[in-house]
């Protein structure tokens, strides 16, 4: 491993990305879109921790004249520059209605682990 790689691994931040996909998509199209963003993050050197499909949910207010959308969450570790390019990719994709990327601090990181453990016990 090169020094640059060690530096990037040590200083990768923990992020959560939640995005809402257009409800007119089929289940296969939703999975394909999520896979596209997973592959993008991996190609940029990120570490995918978990991916959650929350399914079709009603929106709090209409977005693009739609009242529901497919919610998805990707939990990952990445460098800051990777997140900037990831947001650009989210903006370019017309299937994405809204997105939110959040950098987690140590408390949110601990809560994220508990949430994942709770979800695996339910399944």
C-alpha positions in Angstrom: 0.0 0.0 0.0 1.3 3.4 -0.9 1.5 6.3 1.6 -1.3 8.2 -0.2 -3.6 5.1 0.1 -2.8 4.8 3.8 -3.5 8.5 4.3 -6.9 8.3 2.5 -8.0 5.2 4.5 -7.1 6.9 7.8 -9.0 10.1 7.0 -12.1 8.7 5.4 -15.3 10.1 6.9 -18.5 8.1 7.7 -21.5 9.3 5.6 -25.2 8.3 5.1 -26.9 9.1 1.8 -30.7 8.9 1.7 -32.3 9.4 -1.7 -35.8 9.2 -3.0 -36.4 7.6 -6.4 -39.3 8.3 -8.7 -42.4 6.1 -7.9 -43.1 5.2 -11.6 -40.0 3.0 -11.7 -40.3 -0.7 -11.4 -38.6 -2.7 -8.6 -35.8 -3.8 -11.1 -35.2 -0.2 -12.1 -34.9 0.9 -8.5 -32.4 -1.9 -7.7 -30.5 -1.0 -10.9 -30.3 2.6 -9.9 -29.1 1.8 -6.3 -26.5 -0.6 -7.8 -25.3 2.2 -10.1 -24.6 4.5 -7.1 -23.0 1.6 -5.1 -20.7 0.9 -8.0 -19.8 4.6 -8.4 -18.8 4.8 -4.7 -16.7 1.7 -4.9 -15.0 2.9 -8.1 -14.1 6.1 -6.2 -12.4 4.1 -3.4 -15.2 4.2 -0.8 -16.2 1.5 1.6 -19.9 0.6 1.5 -21.0 -0.4 5.0 -24.7 -1.1 4.4 -27.5 -0.5 1.9 -31.1 -0.3 3.0 -34.2 -0.3 0.8 -37.0 1.3 2.7 -39.5 0.8 -0.1 -42.3 3.0 -1.4 -43.4 5.6 1.1 -45.7 8.6 1.0 -44.0 12.0 0.8 -44.7 14.8 3.3 -45.3 17.1 0.4 -45.5 16.6 -3.4 -42.2 16.6 -5.3 -42.4 16.9 -9.1 -46.2 16.3 -8.8 -45.5 12.9 -7.1 -47.0 11.9 -3.7 -44.8 8.9 -3.0 -41.3 7.7 -3.7 -38.8 4.8 -3.2 -36.6 5.6 -0.2 -33.0 4.1 -0.1 -30.1 4.6 2.3 -26.4 3.9 1.6 -24.1 3.9 4.6 -20.5 4.4 3.5 -17.0 5.7 4.3 -15.4 8.0 1.8 -13.1 11.0 1.3 -14.6 14.5 1.0 -13.9 14.8 -2.7 -15.7 11.5 -3.3 -18.9 12.9 -1.7 -18.8 16.0 -3.9 -18.6 13.9 -7.0 -21.3 11.5 -5.7 -23.6 14.5 -5.2 -22.9 15.6 -8.7 -23.9 12.1 -10.0 -27.1 12.2 -7.9 -28.0 15.6 -9.4 -27.5 14.3 -12.9 -29.7 11.3 -12.6 -33.3 12.1 -13.5 -34.7 9.2 -11.5 -33.6 10.9 -8.2 -36.2 13.2 -6.9 -34.4 14.3 -3.7 -31.3 13.3 -1.8 -29.5 14.1 1.4 -25.9 13.2 2.3 -24.9 13.5 6.0 -21.5 13.3 7.6 -21.8 11.3 10.8 -20.0 12.2 14.0 -19.0 9.6 16.6 -22.4 9.7 18.3 -24.3 9.3 15.1 -21.9 6.6 14.0 -22.7 4.6 17.2 -26.4 5.1 16.7 -26.0 3.9 13.1 -24.4 0.6 14.3 -27.2 0.1 16.8 -29.8 0.7 14.1 -28.2 -1.8 11.7 -28.0 -4.4 14.5 -31.7 -3.9 15.4 -32.7 -4.2 11.7 -30.7 -7.5 11.3 -32.4 -8.9 14.4 -35.8 -8.1 12.9 -35.0 -9.9 9.6 
